[in-house]
Amino acid sequence: MTAEQVRQYLEYYKDLGITHLNLSSMPVFTAGAPAPVPSPAPVPSSVPIPAAAPAPKAISTPKAPTMEIVLPTLAPVGDTLAKIREDIGDCKRCGLCKTRKSIVYGSGDERARLVFVGEGPGADEDEQGFPFVGRAGQLLTQMIDGTAAKDSLPLRREDCYICNVVKCRPPENRTPLPDEMEICGQFLFRQLMAIQPKAICALGATAAKALLNSKEGVTKMRGNWQRWHGIPLMVTYHPSYLLRAYNVEAKKEAWTDLRKLFHFVLDDTKVDPE
Ligand code: SF4
């Protein structure tokens, strides 16, 4: 992260009225590089946010021709889902605010062991204000409840937390743009840091890219454990992809991924999936 990015984040949080940041969530890495895995159980500490430093003079550095997504890496001390929602307010921080009806924040258990992250709200979600309530959402519910029931595992959709990379519906359901994902990603980062789940499931390529900054496709990444800031993460297909009739094989693979995920999440003897 560059000094200018740090300055921008500090100013952003100061604008939100946040006065202290959690240093244990502030890894040191260069922009564009994948987030490192932190050493286990860091001792949390915090620092006050200093008065905003004057912006350095503009330097005409040519922008790298890259579409990499780098989520911010600062979380306020004592963050909660309610506080994050309050900070989002009637958000107009990116262009998606112009066409949305609702801000679709997320739903589920604040202390969930498992968080599902999708791409962004669709028409039904925009209408109702909740994530995954349309056809893809119904399939996700079936996938969670059905897979767990088949293996006699005590897990239902309401035990999980479900949210998206962007909180407002992209027009015509297009893929969110990199800058929209970066801006709204601040809230996703804070949601995940506040919940601290045992595992995360990235649904589809956009969520995988936002969280892992990987160029790999879902087909290559799925089924294998990845890490997001030390938290085990599984990538699998987005339910809307599985709704297409010809994706029978992908459906079987998604069910396999969920079984692996659920068995790890519910096994209290396992702190690491590998
Ligand atoms: S998508 Fe996120 S950042 Fe953009 S307007 Fe909606 S809540 Fe704000």
Residues whose N, C-alpha, C, O or C-beta is under 5 A from the ligand:
A	BS01	SF4	C91 K92 R93 C94 L96 C97 V166 K167 C168 I183 C184
